[in-house]
Amino acid sequence: MVRLRNDVLRKTHTADLARVINAIRGQVVDLLNGGSIRMRDMIDVVNHIRCNPDLFPEWHASETAKLFAPPIFKNKKEAKGYFF
């Protein structure tokens, strides 16, 4: 968010970043006007960020990004949760 705010202030954002900025700005305006979060739009924004690690390196290095990549359980006989 810091980078997005700075890019808006400096007017250095690309069209790709403008898409994310405008979507977030629209959500904030709607909330301030008593509306609710449009989940489909927010999911689209998050997916766009997730699919473009070169555009959003800060997010991909964050703790939040790790929540989208949980560890995968491997079924091994020596594991306590082993099932066949």
C-alpha positions in Angstrom: 0.0 0.0 0.0 2.9 2.4 0.8 4.3 1.9 -2.7 0.9 2.3 -4.4 0.2 5.5 -2.4 3.7 6.9 -3.3 3.2 6.0 -7.0 -0.1 7.9 -7.0 1.4 10.9 -5.4 4.4 10.9 -7.7 2.2 9.9 -10.7 4.7 7.2 -11.6 2.3 4.2 -11.7 1.8 2.1 -14.8 -1.5 1.2 -16.4 -1.2 -2.2 -14.7 -0.8 -0.5 -11.3 -3.6 1.9 -12.1 -6.0 -1.0 -12.4 -5.2 -2.1 -8.8 -5.1 1.4 -7.5 -8.5 2.3 -9.0 -10.1 -1.0 -7.7 -8.9 -0.3 -4.2 -9.9 3.3 -4.3 -13.4 2.4 -5.5 -13.7 0.0 -2.6 -12.7 2.6 -0.1 -15.1 5.2 -1.5 -17.9 2.7 -1.4 -17.1 1.8 2.2 -17.0 5.5 3.1 -20.4 6.0 1.5 -21.9 3.2 3.6 -21.5 0.4 1.1 -20.0 -3.0 1.6 -16.9 -4.7 0.2 -17.4 -6.2 -3.3 -15.7 -9.5 -2.7 -15.6 -10.5 -6.4 -13.7 -7.3 -7.2 -11.3 -7.8 -4.3 -10.6 -11.4 -5.3 -9.8 -10.2 -8.8 -7.4 -7.6 -7.4 -5.6 -10.2 -5.2 -5.4 -12.7 -8.0 -3.9 -10.0 -10.3 -1.3 -9.2 -7.6 -0.6 -13.0 -7.1 -0.2 -13.6 -10.8 2.3 -10.7 -11.3 5.2 -11.1 -8.9 7.4 -8.9 -11.0 4.9 -6.0 -10.6 4.3 -6.6 -6.9 7.5 -7.9 -5.3 6.7 -6.3 -1.9 3.6 -8.4 -1.6 5.2 -11.6 -2.8 7.9 -11.2 0.0 5.2 -10.5 2.7 3.8 -12.7 5.4 0.4 -12.4 3.7 1.7 -14.0 0.6 2.8 -17.0 2.6 -0.8 -17.6 3.6 -1.6 -18.4 -0.1 1.1 -21.1 -0.2 0.6 -23.4 2.8 2.8 -26.4 3.2 1.7 -29.5 1.4 1.3 -32.7 3.3 3.2 -35.6 1.9 1.8 -39.0 2.8 4.8 -41.0 4.1 4.6 -44.2 6.2 6.7 -42.6 9.0 4.4 -39.6 9.3 2.1 -39.4 12.3 -0.8 -38.6 10.0 -0.1 -41.4 7.6 -3.1 -43.0 5.8 -3.3 -45.5 3.0 
